[in-house]
């Protein structure tokens, strides 16, 4: 990006797309567009009507810094401070895992089960374990008016992010945020649903994660031990104690650990294991059990 050339929006996008692709970005064009929109203070869609417009020096300076950090591996979501999940724009910081599209299946499954609850139930209670950004409860609360959520996390910084997201999306009055190591601070109760996207990456897999995940996202929210099930094995009995009769447990998992998680569920006689829900690619993604 030399000072003697006219750098239009279109030219900046083309150059940056090639630059990021050479440095291993999975979605270089999308990254370039999101970062340039951030530097210009506009919506990404507005770039398409501004291809021939020259970028100001201020925009180019801001954009150059964002691109430099992206090329070094910083995730785009952390650079712009937000990520879309279930059509909601959510605040994210390095204190929380960046919401993934795969987790939307957990929300869809939960909402379907809530809809099937008896109509005379004026409210339905749910608990999210390891809430991070709060993406799961906030997305569900936006679409299920009778739902009330308790969201727990071991990280106070993550809980702060989640609480701000709940306030932004106007669901804070139906959400309670609690610092807790799994469910240790949650008394035995009568929750209709317990949901979680727990850490399930194996220790061996951690070393081979892309640099933007390995060096920037919180390992506490990712690593599940040698077999990927260390946290899940602790969570299952704690969840069984806190579910109402016939209450549901839903957990996002890696397809590779589904057999091991299935065995853990079947070993707890307080739970009835139900069929695992597969994602659009046909991979086992959400395990499902019901309190007997």
RASULWO-V873055 format. One record per residue. N is the residue number from 1. OMEGA is omega in whole degrees, -180 to 180 (999 if undefined). D_LAST is the distance of its C-alpha to the last C-alpha in whole Angstrom. Layout:
n->(N,N)
omega->(OMEGA,OMEGA)
d_last->(D_LAST,D_LAST)
This chain:
n->(1,2,3,4,5,6,7,8,9,10,11,12,13,14,15,16,17,18,19,20,21,22,23,24,25,26,27,28,29,30,31,32,33,34,35,36,37,38,39,40,41,42,43,44,45,46,47,48,49,50,51,52,53,54,55,56,57,58,59,60,61,62,63,64,65,66,67,68,69,70,71,72,73,74,75,76,77,78,79,80,81,82,83,84,85,86,87,88,89,90,91,92,93,94,95,96,97,98,99,100,101,102,103,104,105,106,107,108,109,110,111,112,113,114,115,116,117,118,119,120,121,122,123,124,125,126,127,128,129,130,131,132,133,134,135,136,137,138,139,140,141,142,143,144,145,146,147,148,149,150,151,152,153,154,155,156,157,158,159,160,161,162,163,164,165,166,167,168,169,170,171,172,173,174,175,176,177,178,179,180,181,182,183,184,185,186,187,188,189,190,191,192,193,194,195,196,197,198,199,200,201,202,203,204,205,206,207,208,209,210,211,212,213,214,215,216,217,218,219,220,221,222,223,224,225,226,227,228,229,230,231,232,233,234,235,236,237,238,239,240,241,242,243,244,245,246,247,248,249,250,251,252,253,254,255,256,257,258,259,260,261,262,263,264,265,266,267,268,269,270,271,272,273,274,275,276,277,278,279,280,281,282,283,284,285,286,287,288,289,290,291,292)
omega->(-177,-176,-175,-178,177,-179,175,177,-179,-179,176,-179,-180,-179,-176,177,179,-178,-179,178,179,-179,169,179,-179,-178,-172,-180,179,178,-179,-179,-179,-178,178,176,178,-179,-180,-177,-178,173,-178,-178,-180,179,-174,176,-177,-176,-175,-180,177,177,179,178,-179,179,-179,179,179,-179,-179,-180,178,-179,179,-179,177,180,178,175,180,-180,180,-178,178,180,-178,175,-180,177,178,178,-180,179,176,174,-176,175,174,175,176,176,-177,173,177,-180,-180,177,-179,-177,178,178,177,179,180,-180,179,-178,178,-180,178,179,-178,178,-179,-176,-178,176,-177,174,-178,-175,179,-179,178,-176,-176,-167,-180,180,-176,-173,-176,-179,-177,178,-180,-180,180,-174,-179,-173,-178,-179,171,-172,162,-178,-178,175,178,-176,175,180,177,179,177,177,-179,-180,178,177,179,178,-179,-177,170,175,-174,-177,178,-179,174,-178,-171,175,-176,170,-168,-174,-176,-179,180,-179,176,-174,-173,180,176,-178,167,-178,179,165,-172,174,-179,176,-180,180,179,-180,-178,-176,-177,178,175,-174,-179,175,-173,-173,-173,-178,-175,-179,-180,-179,-174,-167,-179,178,-173,-179,-180,-174,-176,-179,-180,180,176,-174,-173,-180,178,179,-179,-180,-171,177,171,173,-178,175,-172,172,179,179,171,-180,167,179,-176,-178,-177,178,-180,179,178,179,179,179,-178,-179,179,-173,175,-175,171,180,177,-177,176,-179,-178,178,-176,177,179,-179,176,-172,-178,176,-169,175,-178,178,-179,999)
d_last->(64,68,69,72,70,68,65,63,59,59,61,59,56,58,59,56,54,56,56,52,52,54,52,49,47,44,45,49,50,47,47,51,50,48,50,53,51,50,54,55,53,52,49,49,50,53,54,55,58,59,60,64,64,65,62,64,65,62,59,60,60,57,56,57,55,52,53,54,51,49,51,50,46,45,43,44,41,42,46,45,42,40,38,36,33,31,35,35,37,36,38,37,39,39,36,34,33,34,32,31,31,28,26,27,24,21,23,23,20,18,21,20,16,18,20,18,17,18,22,22,20,23,21,18,18,17,18,20,21,24,26,29,31,28,29,25,24,28,28,25,26,29,28,25,27,24,22,22,22,22,24,24,27,29,32,34,36,33,31,35,35,32,33,36,34,32,36,37,35,35,31,31,31,27,27,27,28,27,28,26,25,22,20,22,24,20,19,16,15,13,13,12,13,14,17,20,23,23,26,26,29,30,33,36,35,36,39,40,38,41,43,42,38,39,42,41,37,35,34,31,30,30,30,27,29,30,28,26,23,24,23,19,19,19,17,14,13,15,13,9,11,12,10,9,6,6,8,10,11,15,18,21,22,26,25,27,24,21,21,21,18,16,17,16,12,12,13,10,8,6,6,6,10,12,15,17,20,23,26,29,31,28,27,23,23,19,16,13,9,6,4,0)
